[in-house]
């Protein structure tokens, strides 16, 4: 039978993160918001109204001091910031995955099976996917009038 994880409070989560070698930095000018860093990956958490910890900025590899988003372009995963785009290596993906799993543990969140298999992308930009978000698609052969099928 599956066991339920106990969600940690903000203070308990911060203590756990410090005990497990995370760099914990307070966000300037924003009380109750922290930046976390480990393995070259960073994320931000904040104190929610119910005193739990809420993820404010999702984990991403640091590229040029900025948290990069992981994008899947079908043929290559890339790390994208507002200024640059670099190919993601196996070491980048391992670092992001390890960081994400440890962050879930710190916050007392469940580790989902599909996310445990590997790194989860922020976006998928497959060429074949273009137009699907708007519902546009070519008609299928059986949807065409009989004279246009041949």
TORPA-4810 file (N, C-alpha, C, O; in nm, 3 decimals):
<nodes>
NODE_1_0.083_-0.117_0.000_0.000_0.000_0.000_0.089_0.124_0.000_0.190_0.129_0.070_X
NODE_2_0.051_0.222_-0.078_0.130_0.345_-0.088_0.124_0.424_0.042_0.019_0.435_0.105_X
NODE_3_0.239_0.479_0.081_0.244_0.562_0.200_0.233_0.708_0.160_0.290_0.751_0.060_X
NODE_4_0.159_0.785_0.239_0.147_0.927_0.213_0.264_0.999_0.279_0.303_0.966_0.391_X
NODE_5_0.318_1.099_0.209_0.425_1.179_0.266_0.365_1.293_0.344_0.262_1.349_0.307_X
NODE_6_0.431_1.327_0.454_0.387_1.439_0.534_0.450_1.566_0.477_0.572_1.575_0.464_X
NODE_7_0.367_1.660_0.442_0.416_1.787_0.389_0.487_1.863_0.501_0.441_1.866_0.615_X
NODE_8_0.600_1.923_0.467_0.677_1.998_0.566_0.637_2.144_0.565_0.593_2.198_0.464_X
NODE_9_0.652_2.207_0.680_0.629_2.351_0.687_0.747_2.422_0.621_0.850_2.361_0.593_X
NODE_10_0.731_2.551_0.597_0.836_2.631_0.534_0.965_2.623_0.616_1.073_2.600_0.560_X
NODE_11_0.955_2.642_0.748_1.074_2.641_0.833_1.140_2.503_0.837_1.263_2.493_0.835_X
NODE_12_1.060_2.397_0.841_1.116_2.262_0.838_1.186_2.234_0.705_1.292_2.171_0.702_X
NODE_13_1.127_2.281_0.596_1.187_2.262_0.464_1.320_2.335_0.453_1.417_2.280_0.401_X
NODE_14_1.325_2.459_0.501_1.450_2.537_0.496_1.558_2.468_0.579_1.673_2.460_0.537_X
NODE_15_1.522_2.418_0.696_1.618_2.346_0.780_1.670_2.222_0.708_1.790_2.196_0.709_X
NODE_16_1.580_2.145_0.646_1.619_2.024_0.573_1.714_2.061_0.460_1.815_1.993_0.440_X
NODE_17_1.684_2.166_0.386_1.769_2.208_0.273_1.908_2.246_0.320_2.007_2.209_0.257_X
NODE_18_1.918_2.319_0.429_2.050_2.359_0.483_2.128_2.236_0.529_2.249_2.228_0.508_X
NODE_19_2.060_2.141_0.592_2.126_2.019_0.640_2.177_1.931_0.526_2.267_1.850_0.546_X
NODE_20_2.119_1.947_0.407_2.156_1.864_0.292_2.235_1.942_0.187_2.225_1.915_0.068_X
NODE_21_2.314_2.039_0.232_2.415_2.110_0.151_2.359_2.199_0.041_2.429_2.223_-0.058_X
NODE_22_2.237_2.248_0.053_2.185_2.345_-0.042_2.236_2.483_-0.001_2.243_2.513_0.118_X
NODE_23_2.272_2.565_-0.098_2.300_2.705_-0.071_2.166_2.775_-0.063_2.089_2.772_-0.159_X
NODE_24_2.137_2.838_0.049_2.010_2.904_0.071_2.035_3.054_0.082_2.102_3.099_0.175_X
NODE_25_1.982_3.132_-0.014_2.002_3.276_-0.017_1.868_3.347_-0.010_1.775_3.311_-0.081_X
NODE_26_1.859_3.449_0.076_1.734_3.525_0.084_1.723_3.618_-0.036_1.821_3.680_-0.077_X
NODE_27_1.604_3.626_-0.091_1.579_3.715_-0.204_1.579_3.859_-0.153_1.510_3.891_-0.056_X
NODE_28_1.655_3.946_-0.218_1.661_4.084_-0.171_1.525_4.154_-0.185_1.462_4.150_-0.291_X
NODE_29_1.482_4.219_-0.076_1.359_4.297_-0.079_1.231_4.217_-0.074_1.122_4.274_-0.083_X
NODE_30_1.240_4.085_-0.060_1.120_4.001_-0.057_1.129_3.905_0.061_1.190_3.799_0.049_X
NODE_31_1.069_3.938_0.174_1.074_3.847_0.288_0.995_3.719_0.261_0.890_3.723_0.196_X
NODE_32_1.046_3.608_0.311_0.976_3.481_0.293_1.001_3.415_0.159_0.932_3.319_0.124_X
NODE_33_1.098_3.465_0.083_1.132_3.405_-0.046_1.282_3.373_-0.047_1.364_3.457_-0.014_X
NODE_34_1.315_3.249_-0.084_1.453_3.204_-0.084_1.494_3.147_-0.219_1.414_3.084_-0.288_X
NODE_35_1.619_3.170_-0.256_1.679_3.107_-0.373_1.762_2.990_-0.324_1.836_3.003_-0.227_X
NODE_36_1.750_2.877_-0.390_1.823_2.755_-0.355_1.918_2.721_-0.467_1.888_2.743_-0.584_X
NODE_37_2.034_2.667_-0.430_2.133_2.632_-0.532_2.210_2.508_-0.487_2.252_2.496_-0.373_X
NODE_38_2.226_2.416_-0.583_2.306_2.295_-0.561_2.326_2.229_-0.697_2.237_2.234_-0.782_X
NODE_39_2.441_2.169_-0.719_2.475_2.100_-0.846_2.474_2.194_-0.967_2.466_2.147_-1.080_X
NODE_40_2.483_2.326_-0.946_2.474_2.420_-1.058_2.332_2.446_-1.102_2.309_2.507_-1.207_X
NODE_41_2.236_2.401_-1.021_2.094_2.417_-1.050_2.035_2.510_-0.943_2.081_2.509_-0.829_X
NODE_42_1.936_2.588_-0.980_1.875_2.680_-0.886_1.723_2.676_-0.897_1.667_2.639_-1.000_X
NODE_43_1.657_2.715_-0.788_1.512_2.728_-0.783_1.481_2.829_-0.674_1.571_2.870_-0.601_X
NODE_44_1.356_2.869_-0.662_1.317_2.962_-0.556_1.190_2.910_-0.490_1.100_2.859_-0.556_X
NODE_45_1.185_2.925_-0.358_1.065_2.889_-0.283_1.020_3.010_-0.203_1.097_3.102_-0.177_X
NODE_46_0.893_3.009_-0.166_0.839_3.116_-0.083_0.744_3.057_0.020_0.695_2.945_0.006_X
NODE_47_0.720_3.135_0.123_0.630_3.092_0.230_0.486_3.118_0.185_0.450_3.231_0.154_X
NODE_48_0.406_3.013_0.183_0.265_3.023_0.145_0.184_3.070_0.266_0.231_3.059_0.379_X
NODE_49_0.062_3.121_0.245_-0.022_3.166_0.357_-0.047_3.059_0.463_-0.067_3.091_0.580_X
NODE_50_-0.048_2.931_0.423_-0.070_2.823_0.520_0.059_2.776_0.587_0.061_2.669_0.649_X
NODE_51_0.167_2.855_0.575_0.299_2.829_0.634_0.374_2.714_0.570_0.475_2.668_0.624_X
NODE_52_0.327_2.666_0.457_0.401_2.562_0.384_0.496_2.632_0.286_0.487_2.753_0.266_X
NODE_53_0.584_2.555_0.225_0.677_2.609_0.125_0.618_2.586_-0.013_0.571_2.476_-0.045_X
NODE_54_0.619_2.688_-0.095_0.565_2.683_-0.230_0.677_2.715_-0.328_0.754_2.809_-0.306_X
NODE_55_0.688_2.638_-0.436_0.792_2.664_-0.536_0.751_2.787_-0.616_0.642_2.792_-0.673_X
NODE_56_0.840_2.885_-0.619_0.815_3.010_-0.690_0.878_3.007_-0.829_0.815_3.046_-0.928_X
NODE_57_1.003_2.961_-0.837_1.072_2.946_-0.965_1.119_2.801_-0.973_1.196_2.756_-0.888_X
NODE_58_1.073_2.728_-1.073_1.102_2.587_-1.085_1.250_2.563_-1.115_1.316_2.650_-1.170_X
NODE_59_1.302_2.444_-1.077_1.444_2.416_-1.096_1.490_2.428_-1.240_1.422_2.384_-1.333_X
NODE_60_1.606_2.487_-1.256_1.669_2.500_-1.387_1.818_2.518_-1.370_1.865_2.568_-1.267_X
NODE_61_1.892_2.478_-1.469_2.038_2.491_-1.464_2.074_2.639_-1.475_2.010_2.714_-1.549_X
NODE_62_2.177_2.679_-1.403_2.221_2.819_-1.408_2.312_2.839_-1.529_2.416_2.775_-1.542_X
NODE_63_2.271_2.929_-1.617_2.351_2.964_-1.735_2.367_3.116_-1.732_2.270_3.190_-1.747_X
NODE_64_2.490_3.162_-1.714_2.515_3.306_-1.708_2.444_3.373_-1.592_2.400_3.487_-1.605_X
NODE_65_2.431_3.304_-1.479_2.366_3.361_-1.362_2.214_3.364_-1.368_2.150_3.420_-1.279_X
NODE_66_2.156_3.304_-1.471_2.011_3.303_-1.489_1.962_3.159_-1.490_2.029_3.070_-1.542_X
NODE_67_1.845_3.134_-1.432_1.787_2.999_-1.432_1.735_2.970_-1.571_1.644_3.037_-1.620_X
NODE_68_1.793_2.869_-1.636_1.755_2.833_-1.772_1.638_2.734_-1.769_1.630_2.650_-1.680_X
NODE_69_1.551_2.744_-1.866_1.441_2.649_-1.883_1.487_2.536_-1.974_1.558_2.560_-2.072_X
NODE_70_1.446_2.414_-1.943_1.478_2.299_-2.025_1.372_2.284_-2.133_1.254_2.268_-2.103_X
NODE_71_1.415_2.291_-2.258_1.325_2.284_-2.373_1.362_2.161_-2.456_1.480_2.137_-2.482_X
NODE_72_1.262_2.084_-2.499_1.286_1.970_-2.587_1.247_2.009_-2.728_1.130_2.040_-2.754_X
NODE_73_1.344_2.009_-2.819_1.316_2.047_-2.957_1.300_1.924_-3.047_1.307_1.936_-3.169_X
NODE_74_1.278_1.808_-2.988_1.256_1.687_-3.066_1.386_1.615_-3.096_1.394_1.494_-3.075_X
NODE_75_1.485_1.684_-3.142_1.614_1.626_-3.177_1.720_1.659_-3.073_1.825_1.596_-3.071_X
NODE_76_1.695_1.756_-2.987_1.794_1.804_-2.891_1.724_1.874_-2.775_1.629_1.950_-2.796_X
NODE_77_1.770_1.849_-2.655_1.724_1.926_-2.540_1.818_2.045_-2.526_1.939_2.032_-2.540_X
NODE_78_1.761_2.161_-2.498_1.842_2.281_-2.483_1.804_2.353_-2.355_1.693_2.340_-2.304_X
NODE_79_1.900_2.429_-2.302_1.878_2.515_-2.187_1.865_2.656_-2.240_1.958_2.709_-2.301_X
NODE_80_1.749_2.719_-2.217_1.722_2.850_-2.275_1.705_2.954_-2.164_1.630_2.934_-2.068_X
NODE_81_1.776_3.066_-2.178_1.757_3.182_-2.092_1.706_3.296_-2.180_1.682_3.276_-2.299_X
NODE_82_1.689_3.412_-2.122_1.643_3.526_-2.201_1.749_3.576_-2.297_1.719_3.650_-2.390_X
NODE_83_1.876_3.535_-2.276_1.986_3.584_-2.360_2.051_3.478_-2.449_2.108_3.511_-2.552_X
NODE_84_2.042_3.351_-2.409_2.116_3.249_-2.482_2.046_3.115_-2.479_1.950_3.094_-2.404_X
NODE_85_2.095_3.024_-2.560_2.045_2.888_-2.568_2.166_2.796_-2.583_2.246_2.814_-2.675_X
NODE_86_2.180_2.697_-2.495_2.292_2.603_-2.503_2.239_2.461_-2.503_2.137_2.432_-2.439_X
NODE_87_2.307_2.371_-2.575_2.264_2.230_-2.574_2.277_2.171_-2.433_2.377_2.194_-2.365_X
NODE_88_2.177_2.097_-2.391_2.179_2.032_-2.260_2.257_1.901_-2.270_2.230_1.818_-2.358_X
NODE_89_2.352_1.883_-2.181_2.431_1.759_-2.178_2.370_1.662_-2.078_2.279_1.697_-2.003_X
NODE_90_2.421_1.540_-2.078_2.374_1.440_-1.982_2.402_1.488_-1.839_2.322_1.462_-1.749_X
NODE_91_2.513_1.556_-1.817_2.545_1.607_-1.683_2.446_1.715_-1.640_2.407_1.719_-1.523_X
NODE_92_2.404_1.802_-1.732_2.302_1.902_-1.700_2.173_1.834_-1.657_2.113_1.871_-1.555_X
NODE_93_2.130_1.735_-1.735_2.003_1.666_-1.707_2.009_1.591_-1.573_1.912_1.592_-1.498_X
NODE_94_2.121_1.528_-1.545_2.137_1.457_-1.418_2.132_1.554_-1.301_2.070_1.525_-1.199_X
NODE_95_2.197_1.669_-1.315_2.197_1.770_-1.209_2.055_1.822_-1.183_2.013_1.833_-1.067_X
NODE_96_1.981_1.853_-1.289_1.844_1.903_-1.273_1.756_1.796_-1.209_1.676_1.827_-1.120_X
NODE_97_1.770_1.672_-1.253_1.689_1.563_-1.198_1.719_1.542_-1.050_1.626_1.531_-0.969_X
NODE_98_1.847_1.536_-1.013_1.886_1.515_-0.874_1.834_1.628_-0.785_1.780_1.605_-0.677_X
NODE_99_1.852_1.752_-0.832_1.806_1.869_-0.758_1.654_1.862_-0.737_1.606_1.884_-0.626_X
NODE_100_1.581_1.833_-0.843_1.434_1.828_-0.835_1.386_1.723_-0.736_1.294_1.748_-0.659_X
NODE_101_1.448_1.605_-0.740_1.409_1.498_-0.648_1.438_1.537_-0.503_1.356_1.510_-0.415_X
NODE_102_1.552_1.599_-0.478_1.586_1.641_-0.342_1.494_1.754_-0.295_1.458_1.759_-0.178_X
NODE_103_1.457_1.843_-0.385_1.366_1.951_-0.349_1.229_1.896_-0.309_1.168_1.942_-0.213_X
NODE_104_1.180_1.796_-0.384_1.052_1.733_-0.349_1.061_1.670_-0.211_0.968_1.681_-0.131_X
NODE_105_1.172_1.604_-0.183_1.192_1.543_-0.052_1.191_1.649_0.058_1.130_1.630_0.163_X
NODE_106_1.258_1.761_0.033_1.265_1.869_0.132_1.127_1.927_0.162_1.097_1.959_0.277_X
NODE_107_1.044_1.941_0.060_0.911_2.000_0.076_0.807_1.899_0.121_0.694_1.935_0.155_X
NODE_108_0.845_1.770_0.122_0.750_1.666_0.161_0.649_1.637_0.053_0.537_1.594_0.082_X
NODE_109_0.686_1.659_-0.072_0.597_1.635_-0.186_0.622_1.495_-0.241_0.733_1.444_-0.228_X
NODE_110_0.523_1.433_-0.302_0.544_1.300_-0.358_0.632_1.304_-0.482_0.631_1.401_-0.558_X
NODE_111_0.708_1.198_-0.501_0.788_1.182_-0.621_0.708_1.095_-0.716_0.692_0.975_-0.693_X
NODE_112_0.658_1.154_-0.823_0.572_1.083_-0.917_0.654_0.990_-1.006_0.767_1.021_-1.042_X
NODE_113_0.594_0.876_-1.043_0.665_0.775_-1.120_0.722_0.830_-1.250_0.840_0.810_-1.279_X
NODE_114_0.639_0.899_-1.329_0.687_0.946_-1.459_0.798_1.051_-1.443_0.885_1.060_-1.530_X
NODE_115_0.798_1.128_-1.336_0.904_1.226_-1.313_1.029_1.159_-1.257_1.140_1.211_-1.273_X
NODE_116_1.013_1.045_-1.192_1.128_0.973_-1.134_1.213_0.906_-1.241_1.329_0.873_-1.217_X
NODE_117_1.156_0.884_-1.359_1.229_0.816_-1.466_1.339_0.902_-1.526_1.437_0.849_-1.578_X
NODE_118_1.324_1.033_-1.520_1.423_1.122_-1.578_1.379_1.266_-1.567_1.282_1.298_-1.499_X
NODE_119_1.451_1.351_-1.634_1.426_1.494_-1.628_1.301_1.531_-1.707_1.279_1.481_-1.817_X
NODE_120_1.220_1.618_-1.649_1.096_1.662_-1.712_1.121_1.797_-1.779_1.182_1.886_-1.719_X
NODE_121_1.074_1.812_-1.904_1.094_1.936_-1.979_0.995_2.043_-1.937_0.884_2.013_-1.892_X
NODE_122_1.036_2.168_-1.953_0.944_2.279_-1.932_0.855_2.296_-2.055_0.738_2.332_-2.042_X
NODE_123_0.910_2.271_-2.174_0.837_2.288_-2.300_0.882_2.182_-2.399_0.997_2.138_-2.396_X
NODE_124_0.792_2.142_-2.487_0.826_2.054_-2.599_0.798_2.130_-2.727_0.686_2.176_-2.750_X
NODE_125_0.900_2.145_-2.810_0.885_2.222_-2.933_0.913_2.134_-3.055_0.999_2.166_-3.137_X
NODE_126_0.839_2.022_-3.066_0.855_1.934_-3.180_0.798_2.002_-3.304_0.697_2.072_-3.295_X
NODE_127_0.862_1.983_-3.418_0.812_2.040_-3.543_0.672_1.987_-3.574_0.586_2.063_-3.619_X
NODE_128_0.648_1.858_-3.550_0.519_1.797_-3.582_0.408_1.846_-3.490_0.291_1.822_-3.518_X
NODE_129_0.443_1.913_-3.383_0.344_1.959_-3.286_0.289_2.097_-3.321_0.188_2.139_-3.264_X
NODE_130_0.354_2.168_-3.414_0.310_2.304_-3.447_0.166_2.301_-3.498_0.131_2.218_-3.582_X
NODE_131_0.084_2.393_-3.449_-0.054_2.403_-3.492_-0.150_2.322_-3.407_-0.271_2.345_-3.414_X
NODE_132_-0.100_2.227_-3.328_-0.191_2.144_-3.248_-0.254_2.222_-3.134_-0.367_2.194_-3.094_X
NODE_133_-0.182_2.320_-3.080_-0.236_2.394_-2.966_-0.357_2.478_-3.005_-0.438_2.512_-2.918_X
NODE_134_-0.372_2.513_-3.132_-0.487_2.592_-3.176_-0.598_2.505_-3.232_-0.705_2.555_-3.266_X
NODE_135_-0.574_2.376_-3.244_-0.673_2.285_-3.298_-0.668_2.274_-3.450_-0.748_2.202_-3.509_X
NODE_136_-0.573_2.344_-3.513_-0.560_2.336_-3.658_-0.494_2.203_-3.695_-0.396_2.162_-3.633_X
NODE_137_-0.548_2.138_-3.795_-0.486_2.016_-3.844_-0.537_1.988_-3.985_-0.643_2.036_-4.025_X
NODE_138_-0.460_1.910_-4.058_-0.503_1.870_-4.192_-0.615_1.770_-4.177_-0.615_1.689_-4.084_X
NODE_139_-0.712_1.772_-4.269_-0.819_1.672_-4.263_-0.762_1.533_-4.291_-0.673_1.517_-4.374_X
NODE_140_-0.813_1.435_-4.222_-0.770_1.298_-4.243_-0.835_1.246_-4.372_-0.939_1.298_-4.412_X
NODE_141_-0.775_1.145_-4.437_-0.827_1.097_-4.566_-0.974_1.059_-4.562_-1.047_1.087_-4.658_X
NODE_142_-1.021_0.997_-4.457_-1.161_0.955_-4.450_-1.256_1.073_-4.425_-1.378_1.058_-4.435_X
NODE_143_-1.200_1.189_-4.391_-1.283_1.306_-4.371_-1.300_1.389_-4.500_-1.385_1.477_-4.506_X
NODE_144_-1.221_1.359_-4.601_-1.229_1.430_-4.730_-1.348_1.380_-4.811_-1.390_1.265_-4.798_X
NODE_145_-1.403_1.467_-4.897_-1.510_1.421_-4.986_-1.458_1.310_-5.077_-1.338_1.306_-5.105_X
NODE_146_-1.543_1.222_-5.124_-1.504_1.105_-5.203_-1.422_1.140_-5.325_-1.330_1.065_-5.359_X
NODE_147_-1.448_1.251_-5.393_-1.375_1.284_-5.517_-1.232_1.330_-5.488_-1.148_1.325_-5.578_X
NODE_148_-1.200_1.375_-5.366_-1.066_1.424_-5.338_-0.976_1.316_-5.276_-0.859_1.342_-5.250_X
NODE_149_-1.029_1.197_-5.253_-0.950_1.092_-5.188_-0.844_1.034_-5.280_-0.739_0.992_-5.231_X
NODE_150_-0.867_1.030_-5.405_-0.776_0.963_-5.497_-0.655_1.044_-5.532_-0.571_0.999_-5.609_X
</nodes>
